[in-house]
Amino acid sequence: MTRSPKGLLLLIGPGVLVAATGVGAGDLATAAFAGSKIGLTVLWAVLVGALVKLVLNEQLARWQLATGTTILEGALSKLGPVVWAVFGAYLLFWSPFVAAALMKACGAVLGAMVPGIPTWAGAVACSFVGLAMVWIGGFKLFQRVMAVCIAVMVVVVLASAAASMPAPLEVLNGFIPRVPADQQALDWTIALIGGVGGTLTIICYSYWMREAGRGKPEDLKTCRIDLAVGYSITAIFGLAMIVLAAGVAGDGVLEGRGSSVIVQVSIYIAMETHPAMRWAFLVGSFGAVFSSVLGVWQAVPYVFADWWRMRPGSSKAGRPMTSVSTTSLAYRGYLVALATLPCGLLFIQFATIQKLYTIIGACFIPLLAVTLLLLMNRRSWIGSSLANRWTSNIALTLAIAVSVVAAYWFIVPRVQSLLGS
């Protein structure tokens, strides 16, 4: 039996939304910077990042199908008010950095497409267009626009990378894990592992599952299929961006500013293929970053509204709900704040804010993994059929180990430098 294109989109929809939201933020810019500074030796980090996020999201889906609550509702109701305070502090700290990084990425690509438009002006314009689309159109418009953005970005970026593919042995060598000796290269490797496939946006999948009507244990197979498709797209896209950026860096062109990265990659593609491919790449890049803006603007207010509803002392705390109202004050207030307040960060150098947001975001991964270990092994909470088996616990432990090693790589050299000075 064949599926219609519409039926297939419904099947893989939420997973692809997760991929598109993470791709523009974590892959286009971060992979471009990482590829330009480290080259193809960092390809392995893309696979590690995508695999870690896939493991976490599969268990998040299992919790929700077993209990009827999002992972955030489960953590806040089962683990106490301290978790509510810690998560809230993290959410409020993370939000402006991710919003500013997304806005600035949009502004950089728009500036590359239309010379003369300042990055900050393009960033503000894209932010407000995204705000209006989410406010007026709701989830249905969001899903349609995201489908177009995803199709454009995947086809164009993959075609560009394929046309300028380096020697196969050089590419294969990049999948051998290694620790960069240079501190800057190490920072970008950590940022890539943390940023690829999203960070806090992983839990947005909970709300898109609800929008897609998935709430029964028998929906687990569908969730696994769409997550596998989504994170495959994420990994392939990230690998393609590194190949492109490494090629540009090999010609000695790439340096630190966001607009420079986008422009130089597009020029490199034109030289390697055809002048028309430069514009195709810029359009695909805009699809990637604008889809991330839409994804974050649409879904992170869900997270905030859920968190605020579960605050200690609230009459609604601990009571599961079937959906978050997108017309509530909490949802719309946070949507407006996301789209406006981070404008003050737009004048920070793009590479700096991109690295800051991905490293800050990476801190969320071990916190989520520990939370899942605590929740997914309590059969009295989740039931026996969907509780973790030993394979899932090993996968979570490895995800925590990757995060701890990355933190060690990042923190220890800086402590040694401070002590030495």
N, C-alpha and C positions, 0 to 999 in steps of 0.2 A: 504493500500500500504506500503510495507516494503522498508526501505532505505538500500542501500549498505553501508558497512563500510566506503568506500571512501566518499560517499555522506554525511554520518553522520559526518565524520571528517570535511568536508567543512562547514557543518551547525554550528558546535560548535567550529570551529577552533580558531578564534581570542580570544574568551573568555577563552579557555583553554590555549592559549599562555600567556594571562595575568595571569592566575592562576599559571602556571609553573614558570613564571618570578618572581612572588611574593613569591611563596612557598619556593624556595631555599634560598632566601635572608631573608624573613621575618619570615618564619615558622620553618625551620629545626634548625637553630642555635638559634634564639631568643626564640622559644618555648622550646628548649632543656634547655637553661639557665634558663628561667622563671620557667619551670616545676621542675627543680632541686632545685631551691631556694624557691619556693612558694608551690609547690605541685599541687594537683588537684583543689585547691581553685581558680585558675586563669582560669579555663576553660571558664567561661563566657566572658572573655576579647577577646577570639578568635572569638566568635560569634559576639560581638560588632564590632570588627575590620573588619570582612568580610562583615557584613551588611552595615556598613558605606561606604565601597569601592564599594559595589554593587549599592547603591543609587547614588553615584557620577558618576559611569561609565555609568549607564543607561541614565542619563541626558546628559552626554557628547555625547553619541551616538545620542540622540534625536537632539541635537544642530547640529551635523554634517549632519544628514539626512535632516534636515529642510533647512540648509543654504548652504551646499556644502563646508563648511570650517571646519577645525579642531577647537577644542576649543581654542588652542593657537592662531591660526590666528584670531579667533573672538575676543578674549580678547585684543590682541595687536592692532587690527584695530579699535575696538569700544571704548576701555577704555584709549587709549593714550600712549605716550612715557614713562611715569613714570612706567607703568606696564611692558613695555619692559625692562627697567633698573632693576626693582626689580626681575622679573623672571630670567633674565640673571645672576644676582648676585647669586641668589639661586641655579640655575642650575650648575654654575661653582663651587660653594661651596660644593654642595651635591655630585657631580660626583666622586671626588677622594675618598670620604669616602665609598660610596656604592661599587665602583670598588675594593677598598682594602679589604672590608669585604667579597665580593664574591670570590676574588682571594684567600684570606686566608682560607675561608671555604673549597674551592676546595683542597687547599694544605693540610689542616687538614685531610680531608677524604682520600685523596690519601696516606698520611703518615700512616694512620691507616690500609690501605689495603696493603701497601708495607713498612714494618718497615725499617728504615734506610734512607728513603727519607726525607730530611728536609722540614718543612712546606713551607718555602719561595721558595724552588726549585720547589715543586709541584705546588705552586700558580703561579709562573712565567710560568711554562710549560703549565698549563691549560689556562692561559690568552692568550698565543701566539697561541695555538691550536684553541681556540675560535676565535681569530682575523683572522687566516687563513681561517677558515670555513666560516665566514661571508663575508670576502673580496672576496673569490673565488666562493663560492656556491650561494650567494644571498639568497633571501627569500625562494625559493623552497627547497634548501638543509636544510636551517634553520628549516623549518616547518617539514620536514621528521625526522630530528634528534630529534627535540623537542617531536614529537609524541612517539618515542622510549623511551626517558628519562621519559616522563610523565607516560607511561604505567608501566615501571619498578618501579619508585619511589612510585606510588600509591599502586600497588599490594603488594610490599614487606613491606612497612611501615605499611599499614593497617593490613596485616597478622601478623606482629610482635606484633602490639598493641593488636590485638584480642587474640593472644595466651597468653599474659601476663596481661589480663584485671583484674583490682582490683574489689572489691565488688561493685555491682551496686549502692547501696545507697551512697557510697563514691564518685562515679562519678557524680551522680545526684546532690549531695551537691555542687559540683564545679561549677554548673550553676547558683547558687545564687550570684548575684553581691554583692561584699563587698570591702571596701577600706582597703588594707593592712596597719597594724600599723607600720611595719618596713620600714624605708626609702629605703633600698636596694630593698626590695620586691615591694615597690611602683614604683620605677624606672623601674623595669622589667615589671611590669603590663602595665605601660605607653608605654614602648618600644614594648610590644606585640600588644597592640591596634594599635599603629602606624605602626608597621612593617608587620603585617599579611595582605596578599593580595597586598603588594606593597604600595608605596607612589607616588613619581613623575612618576613612571612607569605606573600609571593608564592612563595617557594621551597617552601612546604608543598605546593603543587600537585604537585610531584615525587612525593611519598609517596602522595597520593590517586590519582595516575595508576597507581601500582603496585597499590594496593588495588583499583582498577577493572579491572586486568588489561590495561592498555595498555602494550605494550612493543615494537611493531613499527612501522616507518616508515609503513605503510598506515593506522595509527591517527591520523596527523596531521590528516586532515580532521575526524575526530570531535573532536579536541582543539580545533581552531580554532572549531568550532561551539559547543562548550560554554563556551569562553572568551569568545566574542562574546556569548553569552547572559548569562553571569555578569557581565561588565563593563557590559553594558547595564542590568542590574538595579542595579548599583552606581551608575551615573551618574544614572539616573532617581530612585533613592531619595535620593541626595544633593541633587539639584535640588529634590525635594519638601520635604525638611527645611529648606532655605534659604528657600523660599517661605513655609513655616509660621512659621519663626523671624522672618523679616523682617516678617510681618504682626503678630506679637506686639510686636516692637520699635517698629513704627509707632504702636502704642497706648501706647508708653512704659512697658512693663511689665518687660522683660527686664534683669536685671543678673546679675552674675558667678557665682553658685553653681549647682552642678549640679542639685540638687533644685528650685531656683527655676525654672530653665530648663524642666525637664520639666513641672512643675506649671502654669507660666504658658502654655506652648504648649497643654496640654490644656484649660485654661480658655478660651483664645482659640478653640479648635476648637469647644467647646461653645457659645460665643456666636455663632459664625459659622454653625453647622449645627444640631446637636441635642445636648441634654445626654448622651444615650447615646454619642455619638461621643467624648466625653472619655474614657470607660472603654475604648472600643475602641482609641483612640490609645495609652493607657497599656499595654494588653495587647500591641499591636503593637510599642511601644517596648521592652517587656520581651523580646519575641521577638527583636528586633534585637540587644540588648546581650547577652542570655544565649547566643544563637547564637555570638557572638564569643568569649565565655568558653569555650564547648565547643570551638570551632574551634582556639583557641590552646592550650588545655589538651591537646587530642588531638594536635595536629600539631607544635608547637614541641619537645616532647620527642623526636620523630623526628629533628628537626634536630640537637638536642644529641647524641643517641646516635650519629648519623652522623658528626658532627664529632669526638666523642671516640674513635670507632673508628679514625678516620683520623689520629690524633696521630702525630707523628714518632717513630720507633722501635718503633711497635706492629707486631706480626706481621701484622695485618689491614690496615695502611695500603696504599692503592693497589689493593686487591682489591675489585672491585665485588660487591655483594650484592643478592639479589633482594628483600629486605624487611628492615625493622627490627623486631626482636622487641619487642612492646609489654609483654612480661613481663620484659625485661632490667632489670638494676639501673640502667643509665644512663637508660633511658626512664622507669621508674617513679620513680627518685630525682629526676629533673628535674621530673616531673609534680607530685610532692609539694612540691618547692621553689617552683614557680610558684604553687601554690595557697595557700601558707602564708607564706613569707618576706616578700612585699610588703605584708602586713597592716600593717607598721610605717609605710608611706607613706600610709595611708588618711586621716591627719589633715591632710595638705596640702590646700589649697583645690583643689576639683575642676577649675576652669578652668585653674589653674596647671599641675597635673599632666597635664591633657589636652594643653595646648600643648607642654609639655616632651616628652612621649612622641611626639607627631606630628612635631615638629621634629627630634628625635633620629632617629626612624624615617626621615625624609626623607633623611638622610645616607646611608642604605643604597642608595638608588636609583642615584646616579652610580657607586657602587662595583660594583653588579651590572651596570650598563650597560657599564662598562669591562671587567669580567670576560667578559661575553658577546662584546664586540668581539674580545678576545684568543682566545677559544675557538672562536667560530663561523666564523672565517675561516681556520682551519688545516685544510685539506682532508685532510691526513695523519691528523688526529685524528677528524674528523667525516664524512669522505667528501664527494664532490662533490654528490650529489643533495640533501642537506639543509643544506649549508653556506650561509652568508649570501650573498645577492645585494646589488647596490649599493643597492636600495631599503631592505633591512633595515639596512644600515650607516648610511644617512642617518637612518633612524628612531632608531637608537641614539644617533647623534651629536646629534640634536635633543633626545633625552631627557637627555643629559649637559648640553647647553646650557641647558635649562630649569632643571636643578638648580644649575648654576653661577650663572645669573642670580638665582635665588631666594636662594642663599647670599650673593651680593653685596648684594642688597636687605636681607638680615637682618644681615650683619656690619658693613658700611661705616658705617651710621648710628651704631652703638654705638661703633665705634672713634673716629669723629668726636666723639661725645659725651664719650668718655674724654679725648681730646686737648684738647678745649675746656675741660674742667673741670680 
